[in-house]
Amino acid sequence: MNNQPVYVMRTPISSSLPKIVVAGLGGGGCNAINRMIENGMQGVTFVACNTDAQALAHNLSPNKIQLGPKSTRGLGAGGLPVVGETAAEESYRELASI
């Protein structure tokens, strides 16, 4: 039998709900966000992120980040991962703010 004292830490339980952010990257991710919004998903903050300015303008998300506006000039990445990577690096500050 162990006679050591037992200490119980009590931490207050937060009454606030968790904050959920869904970030859709590229055409596929942005299409997924549109589908979630169309299906009425609530309690989630949506952020659409795309190099294609025209596609981003038509996205239903109220929060949008154009990736790599200088490097892609608002055009898509053409399915090239290196172009998307460069665009994401250019927009690092905006992405980090999500």
N, C-alpha and C positions, 0 to 999 in steps of 0.2 A: 504494500500500500504506500502510495506517494503522498506525503503530507505537505507538498509544496503549494503555496498559494496560487490560485487561478485568477488571472486578470482578464477581464472582458473589455474589449474596445467597442465602444458604441459610436458609429458614425451615422450622422443624420441621413435619412433617405431623401433624395431629391424628389420633389413632386413634379418636376418638369419632365416632359417626354423627351426621348432621344431625338436628336436631329439627324435626319437621313437625307443625304444628297445623292442624287443619281446623275452622274455626268456621262453624257453620250458623246463618244469621240468618233468623228468621221461620219460618213454617210450611213453606215449600218447602225452605229450608236444613236445617231440623231433620229433615224427611223424608229428605233426601239422606244425612244422617249416619246415620239409622236403617238405611238400605239398605246403607251401607258397613259398619256394624257387623254386620248380619245376614249379609253376604257374607264376613265374617271378615277384613277389612282389619286388618293389624297394623303396628306400628312408627309409629303415628300417634296423636297426642293429639287427642281430639274434644272440642269445646266447643259445646253447644247454647245458643243465645241467642234468646229469644222474649219477647214481651209477655204472651202467653197462659200463665198459670200452670198451668192444667189440662193443656194440650198439653205443656208443659215437664215436668210430673210424669210423663208417660207416655213421654218420650223415653228411648232406651236409653243415651245418653251419660252417663258418670259425672260429667262436668263440665258444670254448667249455670249460666247467668246469666239471671235474670229482668230484662228490660229495662223501665225506667220503672215500677217498682212503685207509685210515688205518683201519677204522671200517668195511668196506665191502670188502676190498682187490680186488676191481674192479668188484665184482659180483653185480648182481641186488639186489634190496630190497625185492624181493619175494612177492611183493604186501602188505608188512607189513608197515603200516604208521609209526610205532615207529622206524623202521630201516631207513626209509627215513628221519625222523625228526633228528635222531642222525647223519646221514650223512650230512644233511644240516647244523646242528650246527657245525660239524667239519670243514665244508668248509665256515663258515660265512664270513671270510675276502674276499674270492674270490667272493662270492655272493654280498657282499656289494660294491664291486668295479664296478659292472655292471652299 
